[in-house]
Amino acid sequence: MQASQPKAGPPLAPRLNASRPWLSFLIPAYNVEAYLRESVASALSQSDADVEVLIVDDCSTDGTPALMRRLAEEDPRIRCVFHERNQGVSVTRNTLLDEARGRYVWFLDADDYLMPGAVPRLRNIIDQHAPALVMCDYRMVREAPKLKHRLRGHPRKSTFKGPQRQRITDASVIMTGTFRGGQMHPWSKIARRELWGSDLRFPPGMHFEDIHLLPFLALRAPDLWYEPEVWVAYRQRQGSIMHTLNLRKADDLAWAMTGLKEAAEAVQRSPSSLGPETCFAWANTLARKFIGAARMAWRFNPQQAPAILHAYVQWMVAASPMPPDTLMAEYLRRGWWLRALRLRQWLRRAQAPAPAGDAAGD
């Protein structure tokens, strides 16, 4: 049974004499006819006249394009763009960024929805503090919940581990909290449009493209506000990327966090300057992605897995601010024995032939 969206309050009073929208909701759309209206309504029902909802269709094969046109006719705050050929979610999100007119941009997946009160609270934060980046919490809504999910309810996910409800200007605190939060989703981050610039874009054709890109966004942010409220309901559907794993996705996950160290050094935020806690949180995040990718690779191609894992290790070592041995020593110092053992196990598997018929292991 799906959770229904709570009713939202009345729209906010409009702002007068605005030269551009204060906020753009950016919605990528592909075969989401069953969800799109709910998603759009969740945003517009609590927004003033000075916002826009921008929807980009990536050549849907269902009734999504027709629904988009109807929605745009019903509300002038909605703008629609239609791709001439299917290009994937990364290119669709890039089109949204290129077309957005708002001073702030907020990605929202077409099958998700906003919680009541999210937009007024965001506007209040922006009016009072004008942070470059705002992070919020979310909750998961499973499309086909199992009994254990029904008993637990819809779990809340925190996106940032650090100071709350205050303007954070320390780059090390921003990066440490982002890595420790571990939720690299674009829809839990609201950013000033200029923070994305003309160059920070999602890598086309890659899975886990948000895991790759969102640390770069945090790295650029001169200040951040973390609001520990659930603003987004994230619907986990069958057929999502985590339900359809394969070797290609393992490769993309292992690659996802490369390049950040070079970017940090380019803006005078080298890992060493960010401090030991940031370096540990960064290295730990990389190690966890490496282990996740290694498990997938061993599951789908156990015979060639050692060679594949060897490449993953090289990517991790090159991208990490901390060598694996140092990271494992830090795990042991903190009492994280199991995590140290898991990392050592997968590092060893990268150096040894795979036993015949071996499974994915833990």
ROKOLTOR-84335 format. One record per residue (C-alpha): residue in one letter; z, y, x. Coordinates in steps of 0.02 Angstrom, whole numbers. Layout:
! ROKOLTOR-84335
r=a	Z=Z	Y=Y	X=X
...
This chain:
! ROKOLTOR-84335
r=m	Z=0	Y=0	X=0
r=q	Z=-50	Y=168	X=72
r=a	Z=73	Y=311	X=81
r=s	Z=20	Y=453	X=-30
r=q	Z=16	Y=630	X=33
r=p	Z=157	Y=740	X=-33
r=k	Z=108	Y=889	X=-137
r=a	Z=88	Y=1050	X=-40
r=g	Z=154	Y=1220	X=-89
r=p	Z=49	Y=1371	X=-140
r=p	Z=-73	Y=1448	X=-17
r=l	Z=-9	Y=1582	X=100
r=a	Z=-48	Y=1764	X=71
r=p	Z=-209	Y=1815	X=158
r=r	Z=-212	Y=1922	X=313
r=l	Z=-312	Y=2082	X=298
r=n	Z=-440	Y=2157	X=417
r=a	Z=-451	Y=2003	X=528
r=s	Z=-601	Y=2005	X=643
r=r	Z=-598	Y=1817	X=664
r=p	Z=-497	Y=1672	X=591
r=w	Z=-326	Y=1650	X=666
r=l	Z=-350	Y=1461	X=657
r=s	Z=-494	Y=1337	X=654
r=f	Z=-465	Y=1161	X=593
r=l	Z=-589	Y=1049	X=685
r=i	Z=-635	Y=889	X=592
r=p	Z=-756	Y=760	X=665
r=a	Z=-834	Y=658	X=525
r=y	Z=-920	Y=489	X=525
r=n	Z=-919	Y=377	X=372
r=v	Z=-758	Y=451	X=304
r=e	Z=-808	Y=483	X=124
r=a	Z=-650	Y=398	X=61
r=y	Z=-532	Y=510	X=160
r=l	Z=-615	Y=677	X=195
r=r	Z=-566	Y=770	X=37
r=e	Z=-382	Y=727	X=59
r=s	Z=-385	Y=782	X=241
r=v	Z=-468	Y=950	X=203
r=a	Z=-355	Y=983	X=54
r=s	Z=-199	Y=951	X=158
r=a	Z=-251	Y=1093	X=273
r=l	Z=-322	Y=1220	X=151
r=s	Z=-189	Y=1200	X=16
r=q	Z=-59	Y=1277	X=133
r=s	Z=-172	Y=1401	X=223
r=d	Z=-219	Y=1583	X=193
r=a	Z=-393	Y=1655	X=181
r=d	Z=-398	Y=1690	X=368
r=v	Z=-430	Y=1511	X=424
r=e	Z=-584	Y=1404	X=436
r=v	Z=-613	Y=1218	X=419
r=l	Z=-758	Y=1164	X=527
r=i	Z=-828	Y=990	X=494
r=v	Z=-961	Y=909	X=603
r=d	Z=-1048	Y=755	X=536
r=d	Z=-1112	Y=632	X=665
r=c	Z=-1251	Y=556	X=558
r=s	Z=-1143	Y=464	X=433
r=t	Z=-1225	Y=324	X=334
r=d	Z=-1113	Y=340	X=181
r=g	Z=-1086	Y=486	X=63
r=t	Z=-996	Y=594	X=191
r=p	Z=-1136	Y=725	X=212
r=a	Z=-1152	Y=751	X=25
r=l	Z=-963	Y=767	X=8
r=m	Z=-959	Y=896	X=148
r=r	Z=-1087	Y=1002	X=58
r=r	Z=-988	Y=994	X=-104
r=l	Z=-829	Y=1043	X=-15
r=a	Z=-915	Y=1192	X=67
r=e	Z=-977	Y=1250	X=-103
r=e	Z=-801	Y=1238	X=-173
r=d	Z=-715	Y=1338	X=-35
r=p	Z=-795	Y=1474	X=75
r=r	Z=-671	Y=1435	X=215
r=i	Z=-765	Y=1272	X=250
r=r	Z=-913	Y=1267	X=370
r=c	Z=-1019	Y=1113	X=401
r=v	Z=-1128	Y=1061	X=547
r=f	Z=-1239	Y=906	X=546
r=h	Z=-1294	Y=813	X=702
r=e	Z=-1476	Y=759	X=703
r=r	Z=-1429	Y=594	X=786
r=n	Z=-1270	Y=494	X=809
r=q	Z=-1187	Y=542	X=973
r=g	Z=-1007	Y=479	X=960
r=v	Z=-838	Y=560	X=935
r=s	Z=-830	Y=647	X=1104
r=v	Z=-992	Y=743	X=1078
r=t	Z=-939	Y=780	X=898
r=r	Z=-776	Y=855	X=958
r=n	Z=-870	Y=955	X=1090
r=t	Z=-984	Y=1024	X=955
r=l	Z=-830	Y=1075	X=857
r=l	Z=-760	Y=1168	X=1007
r=d	Z=-926	Y=1257	X=1037
r=e	Z=-939	Y=1310	X=854
r=a	Z=-757	Y=1359	X=823
r=r	Z=-722	Y=1542	X=787
r=g	Z=-533	Y=1538	X=772
r=r	Z=-410	Y=1612	X=896
r=y	Z=-322	Y=1444	X=891
r=v	Z=-400	Y=1273	X=864
r=w	Z=-322	Y=1118	X=787
r=f	Z=-412	Y=951	X=787
r=l	Z=-383	Y=844	X=633
r=d	Z=-462	Y=673	X=610
r=a	Z=-548	Y=655	X=442
r=d	Z=-440	Y=506	X=391
r=d	Z=-276	Y=593	X=434
r=y	Z=-187	Y=733	X=342
r=l	Z=-63	Y=873	X=372
r=m	Z=114	Y=873	X=306
r=p	Z=167	Y=1014	X=188
r=g	Z=237	Y=1164	X=280
r=a	Z=148	Y=1129	X=444
r=v	Z=28	Y=1276	X=438
r=p	Z=156	Y=1409	X=385
r=r	Z=273	Y=1351	X=524
r=l	Z=132	Y=1357	X=651
r=r	Z=84	Y=1533	X=597
r=n	Z=263	Y=1589	X=615
r=i	Z=273	Y=1520	X=792
r=i	Z=109	Y=1604	X=840
r=d	Z=158	Y=1771	X=763
r=q	Z=324	Y=1773	X=854
r=h	Z=283	Y=1692	X=1022
r=a	Z=93	Y=1671	X=1039
r=p	Z=104	Y=1516	X=1152
r=a	Z=-55	Y=1453	X=1232
r=l	Z=-16	Y=1275	X=1176
r=v	Z=88	Y=1206	X=1033
r=m	Z=137	Y=1022	X=1017
r=c	Z=203	Y=938	X=861
r=d	Z=261	Y=765	X=809
r=y	Z=171	Y=645	X=694
r=r	Z=202	Y=488	X=594
r=m	Z=97	Y=332	X=578
r=v	Z=30	Y=275	X=410
r=r	Z=-39	Y=99	X=422
r=e	Z=-184	Y=57	X=309
r=a	Z=-136	Y=-127	X=298
r=p	Z=50	Y=-135	X=340
r=k	Z=131	Y=-301	X=377
r=l	Z=303	Y=-345	X=311
r=k	Z=388	Y=-283	X=469
r=h	Z=299	Y=-116	X=450
r=r	Z=354	Y=-102	X=268
r=l	Z=534	Y=-134	X=318
r=r	Z=529	Y=-7	X=460
r=g	Z=440	Y=127	X=362
r=h	Z=317	Y=247	X=441
r=p	Z=375	Y=275	X=620
r=r	Z=389	Y=450	X=690
r=k	Z=314	Y=484	X=860
r=s	Z=373	Y=622	X=976
r=t	Z=237	Y=699	X=1081
r=f	Z=342	Y=794	X=1208
r=k	Z=502	Y=750	X=1302
r=g	Z=582	Y=914	X=1350
r=p	Z=647	Y=1079	X=1282
r=q	Z=621	Y=1110	X=1097
r=r	Z=583	Y=1266	X=996
r=q	Z=569	Y=1381	X=1144
r=r	Z=431	Y=1454	X=1251
r=i	Z=412	Y=1349	X=1407
r=t	Z=328	Y=1432	X=1557
r=d	Z=376	Y=1311	X=1696
r=a	Z=221	Y=1206	X=1739
r=s	Z=326	Y=1061	X=1801
r=v	Z=423	Y=1054	X=1637
r=i	Z=260	Y=1062	X=1538
r=m	Z=179	Y=921	X=1635
r=t	Z=334	Y=812	X=1645
r=g	Z=367	Y=828	X=1459
r=t	Z=184	Y=790	X=1419
r=f	Z=181	Y=633	X=1526
r=r	Z=350	Y=574	X=1463
r=g	Z=295	Y=602	X=1284
r=g	Z=143	Y=495	X=1318
r=q	Z=50	Y=544	X=1158
r=m	Z=-118	Y=606	X=1219
r=h	Z=-195	Y=648	X=1051
r=p	Z=-293	Y=807	X=1015
r=w	Z=-226	Y=820	X=837
r=s	Z=-45	Y=842	X=895
r=k	Z=-93	Y=991	X=1004
r=i	Z=-142	Y=1163	X=942
r=a	Z=-217	Y=1274	X=1077
r=r	Z=-280	Y=1450	X=1099
r=r	Z=-469	Y=1437	X=1099
r=e	Z=-486	Y=1510	X=1274
r=l	Z=-376	Y=1372	X=1345
r=w	Z=-521	Y=1252	X=1318
r=g	Z=-640	Y=1376	X=1400
r=s	Z=-823	Y=1331	X=1411
r=d	Z=-797	Y=1183	X=1528
r=l	Z=-652	Y=1076	X=1465
r=r	Z=-741	Y=949	X=1356
r=f	Z=-723	Y=768	X=1301
r=p	Z=-821	Y=643	X=1411
r=p	Z=-969	Y=577	X=1309
r=g	Z=-984	Y=391	X=1282
r=m	Z=-808	Y=349	X=1341
r=h	Z=-666	Y=265	X=1249
r=f	Z=-491	Y=337	X=1271
r=e	Z=-574	Y=506	X=1297
r=d	Z=-419	Y=595	X=1232
r=i	Z=-306	Y=508	X=1358
r=h	Z=-421	Y=574	X=1493
r=l	Z=-433	Y=753	X=1431
r=l	Z=-266	Y=805	X=1358
r=p	Z=-171	Y=808	X=1525
r=f	Z=-302	Y=933	X=1586
r=l	Z=-264	Y=1043	X=1435
r=a	Z=-77	Y=1038	X=1473
r=l	Z=-112	Y=1076	X=1656
r=r	Z=-204	Y=1236	X=1606
r=a	Z=-72	Y=1298	X=1486
r=p	Z=27	Y=1447	X=1553
r=d	Z=156	Y=1417	X=1418
r=l	Z=197	Y=1287	X=1285
r=w	Z=298	Y=1275	X=1125
r=y	Z=358	Y=1105	X=1066
r=e	Z=401	Y=1096	X=882
r=p	Z=493	Y=931	X=846
r=e	Z=431	Y=919	X=667
r=v	Z=309	Y=796	X=592
r=w	Z=153	Y=898	X=554
r=v	Z=22	Y=759	X=553
r=a	Z=10	Y=593	X=461
r=y	Z=-95	Y=479	X=570
r=r	Z=-180	Y=341	X=473
r=q	Z=-204	Y=182	X=576
r=r	Z=-354	Y=91	X=504
r=q	Z=-425	Y=-81	X=534
r=g	Z=-569	Y=-71	X=658
r=s	Z=-488	Y=67	X=761
r=i	Z=-509	Y=66	X=950
r=m	Z=-344	Y=-27	X=976
r=h	Z=-394	Y=-163	X=853
r=t	Z=-563	Y=-197	X=936
r=l	Z=-527	Y=-215	X=1122
r=n	Z=-654	Y=-276	X=1250
r=l	Z=-692	Y=-266	X=1436
r=r	Z=-786	Y=-102	X=1420
r=k	Z=-633	Y=-22	X=1342
r=a	Z=-525	Y=-93	X=1482
r=d	Z=-637	Y=-6	X=1609
r=d	Z=-627	Y=158	X=1513
r=l	Z=-437	Y=148	X=1500
r=a	Z=-419	Y=116	X=1687
r=w	Z=-532	Y=265	X=1722
r=a	Z=-457	Y=380	X=1591
r=m	Z=-328	Y=469	X=1700
r=t	Z=-435	Y=498	X=1853
r=g	Z=-478	Y=673	X=1913
r=l	Z=-317	Y=759	X=1863
r=k	Z=-245	Y=769	X=2039
r=e	Z=-399	Y=860	X=2102
r=a	Z=-393	Y=978	X=1953
r=a	Z=-209	Y=1015	X=1985
r=e	Z=-243	Y=1058	X=2167
r=a	Z=-387	Y=1171	X=2115
r=v	Z=-269	Y=1280	X=2012
r=q	Z=-131	Y=1281	X=2143
r=r	Z=-27	Y=1153	X=2047
r=s	Z=-30	Y=1009	X=2168
r=p	Z=83	Y=861	X=2126
r=s	Z=203	Y=907	X=2266
r=s	Z=222	Y=1084	X=2199
r=l	Z=262	Y=1017	X=2025
r=g	Z=414	Y=923	X=2090
r=p	Z=476	Y=742	X=2100
r=e	Z=509	Y=718	X=1913
r=t	Z=331	Y=768	X=1870
r=c	Z=263	Y=655	X=2006
r=f	Z=364	Y=508	X=1940
r=a	Z=314	Y=537	X=1758
r=w	Z=133	Y=557	X=1811
r=a	Z=132	Y=399	X=1919
r=n	Z=224	Y=300	X=1786
r=t	Z=94	Y=349	X=1655
r=l	Z=-46	Y=295	X=1771
r=a	Z=40	Y=128	X=1806
r=r	Z=62	Y=93	X=1621
r=k	Z=-123	Y=127	X=1587
r=f	Z=-169	Y=17	X=1735
r=i	Z=-65	Y=-126	X=1666
r=g	Z=-140	Y=-105	X=1493
r=a	Z=-317	Y=-107	X=1564
r=a	Z=-275	Y=-256	X=1677
r=r	Z=-212	Y=-358	X=1530
r=m	Z=-374	Y=-325	X=1436
r=a	Z=-483	Y=-369	X=1585
r=w	Z=-387	Y=-531	X=1617
r=r	Z=-403	Y=-578	X=1434
r=f	Z=-590	Y=-549	X=1418
r=n	Z=-649	Y=-603	X=1591
r=p	Z=-514	Y=-706	X=1681
r=q	Z=-634	Y=-776	X=1812
r=q	Z=-689	Y=-605	X=1875
r=a	Z=-527	Y=-517	X=1833
r=p	Z=-458	Y=-506	X=2012
r=a	Z=-611	Y=-410	X=2070
r=i	Z=-603	Y=-299	X=1916
r=l	Z=-418	Y=-268	X=1941
r=h	Z=-449	Y=-224	X=2123
r=a	Z=-560	Y=-81	X=2065
r=y	Z=-427	Y=-27	X=1940
r=v	Z=-297	Y=-23	X=2077
r=q	Z=-409	Y=87	X=2183
r=w	Z=-430	Y=209	X=2039
r=m	Z=-242	Y=212	X=2008
r=v	Z=-197	Y=239	X=2191
r=a	Z=-326	Y=378	X=2210
r=a	Z=-266	Y=465	X=2051
r=s	Z=-79	Y=443	X=2073
r=p	Z=37	Y=569	X=2157
r=m	Z=145	Y=422	X=2216
r=p	Z=96	Y=259	X=2305
r=p	Z=132	Y=98	X=2207
r=d	Z=270	Y=42	X=2328
r=t	Z=358	Y=209	X=2309
r=l	Z=340	Y=200	X=2120
r=m	Z=414	Y=25	X=2115
r=a	Z=559	Y=81	X=2225
r=e	Z=589	Y=223	X=2103
r=y	Z=586	Y=100	X=1958
r=l	Z=721	Y=-3	X=2044
r=r	Z=824	Y=151	X=2083
r=r	Z=823	Y=197	X=1898
r=g	Z=861	Y=18	X=1845
r=w	Z=689	Y=-11	X=1770
r=w	Z=683	Y=-189	X=1836
r=l	Z=561	Y=-260	X=1709
r=r	Z=436	Y=-120	X=1735
r=a	Z=442	Y=-146	X=1923
r=l	Z=412	Y=-332	X=1902
r=r	Z=265	Y=-305	X=1786
r=l	Z=181	Y=-183	X=1902
r=r	Z=207	Y=-300	X=2051
r=q	Z=136	Y=-446	X=1952
r=w	Z=-25	Y=-355	X=1908
r=l	Z=-45	Y=-285	X=2082
r=r	Z=-33	Y=-463	X=2150
r=r	Z=-160	Y=-526	X=2024
r=a	Z=-281	Y=-399	X=2094
r=q	Z=-267	Y=-486	X=2263
r=a	Z=-277	Y=-670	X=2213
r=p	Z=-407	Y=-781	X=2128
r=a	Z=-379	Y=-809	X=1943
r=p	Z=-317	Y=-985	X=1902
r=a	Z=-435	Y=-1085	X=1793
r=g	Z=-398	Y=-1061	X=1610
r=d	Z=-265	Y=-928	X=1641
r=a	Z=-224	Y=-819	X=1493
r=a	Z=-190	Y=-635	X=1485
r=g	Z=-7	Y=-658	X=1528
r=d	Z=118	Y=-526	X=1482
